[in-house]
Amino acid sequence: MKNIPLFQAIATLVGTIIGAGILGIPYVFAQAGFWTGVVVLAIVTFAMISIKLMFGEITLRTYGKHQVSGYVEKYLGKFWKNLTSFILVLAISGSLLAYFVGIGEVLSAVLGGAQIFWSLLFYILAAIFLYFGIKLIKNTEFILSLAIFLIVFIILLLSLDHFNPNNLLTFNLTKILLPYGVVLFACSGMVAVPEVREILFHKEHLFKKSIFLGALIPSLVYLMFAWIVISVTGESTTEVATVGLGNVMGPTIIIIGNVFAFFTISTSFLTVGLALKEIYNYDFKMPHFLAWLLTLIVPLAIYFLGLQDFIKIISLVGALGFGVNGVIYIFAYWQARKKSERQPEYALSKKFALPVSVFLVLVFVGGLIYTLVNIVSF
């Protein structure tokens, strides 16, 4: 029983990270070459574990309850808080928009009917969860995260007879940055770090372990899922991976695959939506109802204005949204080390943090430039 908070913390981070991005990873791996994708996934995983540990340390050095933009204001000032908030609100709203689009495709494929009907029905149910906050969501995250692992294992077993190892023997150095935006989107989940701190209140000694495991596990799931899908579908891998699997393996895998997609999108929608509500609530001092309403209305408005392409949404959100703010978080981290309000339960060594900070800036800026230059490549 004493490990339940640790499991809840890990499940919250895993549930936030594993979302709609997993459905696009096999496609960009197949386009770039499977091993090209593996290299990008390894680099991004290291980057995201490192920056989450840095941000976790920021929260431990600070009194009070904040979301990410609130921590940036405390250590970098109001201008950087406003810039971070603007980018973060757009990025999270874009994530919710991607989940809105994806859930309609998933439920329509399984149950029939119009995608927009299922998207709106899910939105209404998710709105109820978001209104009542973290206690309901963190318990749901734990159950849904277990369901994700179970379904990946079932897909693996059903796919064994269709494996073609030759589909995996691909590597193309010239396309090394092609998967970047989608992979960064899939591995992000930074907004869950303050949620994990809240779950581990008075148990902060578990924080570092929960961040490391919570950020590593999704990448292992992505690797396995991409390996399964590309082994089966190869160059015919579709943008939404479960569709291609169904084309090769039949209706059973369409149902199971889309149930898997439903769980991944649901877990991420709940915690990411909660984080956006808390940005409005904690950092912009909006009342609960208005924060909840804005969280739901902005993605819906963007959808009806015409942005409805799943892969473009997640790649743009990943490279432009999380990439830009990643650089800001690094500078906030170093200021927090200078202006610490309390003794943190863990602190990264300067010998590790300094070279990693330089590496992270190069990764985020390089990926951002590539995405801006090749914005229509996906």
Phi, psi and omega in degrees: 000329183293341180271357182302315178301322178297314179297319179296319180295314179297317181297323178296315179292315179299315181296326177289317185289311183282109180213218184299336181301328181299330182287338179264343184299312179302324181295311181289330173297315181295323180290322183271339190111133186303312184286334171299314178298321179297317179299314179297317179298319180296316181295313182293323178299312177301316181298316185285325173298316182298313184287331175292322176295320176298314182290326174301319178295322176303313182297325180285340178271001190235136171278154174091172183252123181219165163256182192302318182293331176294321176293322178298318179299318183299324187252343181238344178108172189292322181301313182290328174297315181295319178296314178300316182296317179300311180294319183293317178298317177296317183293314181290321176298321175297322176297313178298324176297317178299319179293322177300313179294313184296319183293327177295318179296318182296308183291326177294322180295325183273317190252351184079178179090178184284140179300318183295327178298311182291324177299314181291323178297314177300317181302319180295314180295317179296326179299324178295315178299314182297327182296325186267353165087199199289326184299315179292319185289318184293327176289323177294320180303317183299315181293314182293326178295319176298321179297323179301311182295321179298316183291322176301319179295319178296317178299319178302311181298318182289340184270348189305319183288349183253003184293139171230098184303335180297336178295341184267353187271055183229135176208132181219103183297330181292344180250024187300331182264356182302317181280357193306306186298315181293318181293319178296318175302314184292334184258004189289257177070020182302325185296345179279346183299312175298329177295320179296319177301320180294318179297324184264026177302127185071006174228038186296343178295344178268357190296310183299316180296318182293323178294313182299309182291320181295333178271332181282317185304314179302321180295324176293322176295317179300316181299314179296317182295316178296320178300315179297308187296311183291327175301327183270313190257342176054230182291348179270009178302131183267164181301318170262106195303324184293336177293314178297320176301317180296324179298325182273321192254350175101181189295331181300314181288334175298315180294308183296317181297320181282335169296317176302313179299321179300314181296316182296317180292319182297313182299317182290318180303316185297310185283322177295319177297319177298318180298318179295319177300321182284333173299313177297318187285304185282312191271333178251004174059031177279148175295157187306312185297316181294320178299317179297317183294315180295323178305321184272326188285319186300309178299322180295319179296318179297321179299312183285348172277351171122355179274101189224015181266114189302305185295319179295322180299309186288327179289320178293316179299317181297302186287317184277315183286294185289331179294312180297311182293332178303320179294320179296318180300324180296315178294323177297322180301314183290328174291323179296325176297328181278327189244032185303134179270337181211163179283118182287152179288341169214155177215129178289143179290148181296327180296331176273313189293324185291306178295327178294323178299316178297316179300316181296318179299317178298318180296311184293315181291317178299316178294324179295314180298316180300316182295319179296322181286325186245036189298339180257012184286334188279000000 
